[in-house]
Amino acid sequence: MKGKMNLQKSVIIGILIVFSAMAKADTLYSYTGNDFTYAESPYTTSDSITGSFTTSVPLADDLSLVTITPISYSFTDGVQTITDLTNTNPDPFFDISTDSSGNIIQWEIDPGTATGNFIQFDYVLGYTTDNYVRYGFNEAYNNEEGNWSSSVPEPSGGVLMGIGLLGLGFIVRRRANRMKPAVSEAALV
């Protein structure tokens, strides 16, 4: 009987661990910029800034150009790609504003440089949008706001494991209840 109680406790602890790990899923924020309105070779007006950054928790509601530190990021301008692993600038910055639902509404982002070339883009209400990149002495830019989307990766493996553990816990509990000796009313008197 004692072994079954320990098994039940282990199952419950396992379930709690799985669901607490799922609650801490990383959040991915993706940016899609508009095509450049001005471009010097190697850029073209078909290129644009796109990319994403990941945070360990969703952005809070109602931020006002708050500096965040993403756990990873990757942005490209169609010619070069700058990531948290290739950035050679020690001071990249991500200043973010969100609405009451945690959606990005304003930003000033400079993910860094790669061998002297850079990508930077911003959209701050009351200021001109500036999506600006440079590769060597050549540059490209536009003055249009891009779009953000966010997603939390599906913890499908964790969900399946959690459901399995719940089922196992139910079976163990049911068997333990069946094995309890029946107590008659006469024995209670």
GIZI-V154783 format. One record per residue. PSI is psi in radians with two decimals (* if undefined). OMEGA is omega in whole degrees, 0 to 359 (none if undefined). D_LAST is the distance of its C-alpha to the last C-alpha in Angstrom with 1 decimal. Layout:
BEGIN
PSI_OMEGA_D_LAST / PSI_OMEGA_D_LAST
END
This chain:
BEGIN
-0.67_181_26.1 / -0.65_179_28.2 / -0.65_179_31.3 / -0.63_177_30.0 / -0.72_178_29.1 / -0.68_178_32.7 / -0.74_178_34.1 / -0.78_179_32.4 / -0.72_179_33.8 / -0.73_179_37.2 / -0.79_180_37.3 / -0.77_178_36.5 / -0.73_178_39.1 / -0.75_179_41.6 / -0.78_180_41.1 / -0.71_179_41.7 / -0.79_181_44.8 / -0.84_183_46.2 / -0.53_176_45.8 / -0.60_176_47.1 / -0.66_179_50.1 / -0.54_181_50.7 / -0.34_182_50.7 / 0.54_181_53.7 / 2.46_178_55.9 / 2.68_178_59.6 / 2.28_181_61.6 / 2.22_176_65.0 / 2.11_184_67.7 / 2.43_181_70.7 / 2.34_174_74.1 / 1.95_180_76.8 / 2.93_177_80.1 / 2.78_179_83.0 / 2.58_178_86.1 / 2.48_176_88.7 / -0.31_176_91.5 / 2.34_181_93.8 / 2.35_171_94.0 / 2.54_180_96.3 / 2.36_18_96.3 / 0.04_178_94.1 / 2.74_172_92.0 / 2.96_178_92.4 / 0.07_172_91.4 / -0.15_178_88.8 / 2.78_177_86.9 / 2.98_176_84.2 / 2.24_173_81.5 / 2.78_177_78.1 / -2.92_183_75.2 / 2.84_170_71.8 / 2.73_183_69.8 / 2.37_175_66.1 / 2.71_182_63.8 / -0.38_176_60.5 / 2.74_177_58.9 / 2.63_176_60.2 / 2.52_179_62.9 / 2.81_176_61.7 / 2.64_171_62.6 / 0.70_173_65.7 / 2.62_179_67.4 / 1.60_182_71.0 / 1.00_179_73.1 / 2.36_178_70.7 / 2.20_177_71.6 / 2.83_176_69.0 / 1.76_180_69.0 / 2.71_178_68.0 / -0.37_173_66.6 / 2.77_176_69.2 / 2.77_177_72.0 / 2.17_178_74.8 / 2.52_178_77.6 / 2.68_177_80.7 / 0.22_182_83.9 / -0.31_180_85.1 / -0.78_182_87.2 / 2.75_177_85.0 / 2.29_179_81.3 / 2.20_180_79.9 / 3.02_176_76.4 / -0.35_180_74.5 / -0.41_182_75.6 / -0.14_182_79.3 / 2.28_178_79.9 / -0.01_178_82.5 / 2.16_182_82.2 / -0.13_185_79.9 / 1.05_173_79.2 / 2.67_177_77.9 / 2.56_179_76.4 / 1.74_176_74.0 / 2.15_191_73.9 / 2.43_169_71.6 / 2.48_178_70.8 / 2.81_176_68.0 / -2.95_184_67.0 / -0.11_177_63.8 / 0.12_179_62.2 / 0.17_177_63.4 / 2.48_180_66.4 / 2.21_180_69.6 / -0.40_176_72.3 / 2.65_180_74.7 / 2.64_168_75.5 / 1.90_186_78.0 / 2.25_172_77.7 / 1.64_185_79.9 / -0.13_177_78.1 / -2.84_184_80.9 / 2.80_172_83.9 / 1.94_182_84.9 / 0.81_174_88.3 / -0.17_179_89.6 / 2.68_184_88.6 / 2.83_174_86.0 / 2.30_171_83.8 / 2.54_180_82.8 / 2.60_181_81.6 / 2.78_171_80.4 / 1.86_180_79.7 / 2.20_181_79.5 / 2.35_181_79.8 / -0.13_178_83.2 / 2.83_177_84.8 / 2.35_174_86.4 / 2.43_181_84.2 / 1.83_173_85.7 / 1.82_192_84.7 / 2.33_178_87.2 / 2.73_176_87.7 / 2.40_175_90.4 / 1.87_188_91.4 / -2.20_177_94.4 / 0.02_182_96.8 / 2.54_185_95.6 / 2.93_175_93.1 / 2.65_178_91.3 / 2.92_167_89.4 / 2.94_180_88.3 / 0.77_182_87.3 / 2.53_180_84.4 / 2.34_174_80.7 / -2.96_183_78.6 / 2.48_176_75.0 / 2.57_169_71.7 / 2.77_179_68.5 / 2.71_178_65.3 / 2.58_174_62.5 / 2.14_181_59.4 / 2.48_179_59.3 / 2.11_176_56.6 / 0.90_188_53.8 / -0.72_178_53.2 / -0.74_179_52.4 / -0.67_179_49.9 / -0.80_180_48.3 / -0.72_179_48.0 / -0.71_179_46.5 / -0.73_178_44.0 / -0.73_178_42.9 / -0.75_179_42.6 / -0.67_176_40.4 / -0.77_178_38.2 / -0.75_179_37.8 / -0.74_178_37.1 / -0.71_178_34.4 / -0.78_180_32.8 / -0.80_180_32.9 / -0.75_181_31.4 / -0.71_181_28.5 / -0.75_179_27.9 / -0.66_179_27.9 / -0.68_179_25.6 / -0.61_179_23.0 / -0.54_185_23.5 / -0.15_179_22.9 / 2.38_179_19.5 / 2.46_179_17.0 / 2.37_180_14.8 / 2.17_181_11.1 / 2.79_180_9.3 / -0.54_181_6.7 / -0.59_180_5.4 / -0.41_182_5.5 / -0.35_184_3.8 / *_none_0.0
END
